[in-house]
């Protein structure tokens, strides 16, 4: 992080300084929301969340030589001007909003361009691909993990260094208005919408509202900023046309400005054809090919040639827990248990089907619940069952609240012989897993984060070791 003074910080976040004699020239060299990792010179933001309150750890931050501490005004009575601590305490209306204000100010304090990515699925994979390519030409900084909310995005921006040419960030949303808030902080030079699908319907209620939310990323664009959207979603294109905001389209739609209709998946790998060049993509599934198209559209606007893009992507690997292929003994595990919605489920099932068909092996799907779908949860889980049948899954191991719905729909729609089993929770499934899987299975593990299906992946690896013993 480029250092700045407490005085600059106080101005950026509209803070009241509690100690009248505080040294406001002290440099801040880092930002922290966790006293377990705080370093001397960090500014500690006391964040209040659903299960924790950073204000409970203020004294620890002071003891660990924090440069200053940001608190909510409601707790300022904890600190009097006569306090023996010399650590400056700054009071604000809301520490989370203050963190965003600081990030918005810092965004103009360093010279990096910012690329912001949103969409119902594929944000992290697209960011991962884009960073892999652009970092071979520029000094790039990207979100650590999926830091895409009102805390994670500011922390991503604030971790930018003066030498960074590009910051690549994800913008996520569970409720209307969140993308508009985040893009105002990010002020992107390039804003991207990867796709539209039923996700977080509990907060949005309809696809129409999701389109409106995702498209609002363009509101924060810089004056010369570029807005890129996927042309494979006609309703998204129509919405953006009605907003009278210039945009550039990409996708498999032949009418797109950057049209790449020729994409082919071979399960573990795939290809996309641009003009007369066929690019080998060492990533599994059709979804990753679509993510690659989005990454190419941005890369082209950043001056990356087609030849360079093809060479740069040749050695990429999938990010952890997102269509991540794990070979464990004779098992092939498709570890995609970071999150799930109807679109990403279909993508993952397509990947499972392609790999199993290519290698003539049994396909197994460990299916967790899809979260935050609201009143449509039952219907969308039934549709997931139909998608499972279409993917010709051989063995379904379903867990969670809607496991019975998924299994029943899979059996009702199956044209092949499918074996289905229902489990109350992930722990129960893990205990019984060894009785269902066989060596040489292709196993897809996917569900929302709340299902904690990474525990199943770990158990599969353990079972594979036993099979090989």
Secondary structure, 3 states (H helix, E strand, C coil): CCCEEHHHHHHHHCCEECCCCCCCCCEECEEECCCCCCCCCEEEECCECCCCEHHHHHHHHHHCCCCEEEEEHHHHHHCCCCCCCCCEEEEECCHHHHHHHHHHHHHHHCCCEEEEEECCCCHHHHHHHHHHHHCCCCCEEECCCCCCCCCHHHHHHHCCCCCCCEEEEECCCCCCCHHHHHHHHHCCCEEEECCCCCCCHHHHCCHHHHHHHHHHHHHHCCCCCEEEEECCCHHHHHHHHHCCCCCEEEECCCCCCEECCCEEECCCCEEEEECCEEEEECCCCHHHHHHHHHHHHHHHHCCCCHHHHHHHHHHCCCCCCCCEEEEECCEEEEECCCCCCHHHHHHHHHHHHHHHHHHCCCEEEEECCCCCCHHHHHHHHHHHHHHHHHCCCCEEEEECCCHHHHHHHHHHHCCCCCEEEEECCHHHHHHHHHHCCCCCCEEEEECCHHHCCHHHHHHHHHHHHHHHC
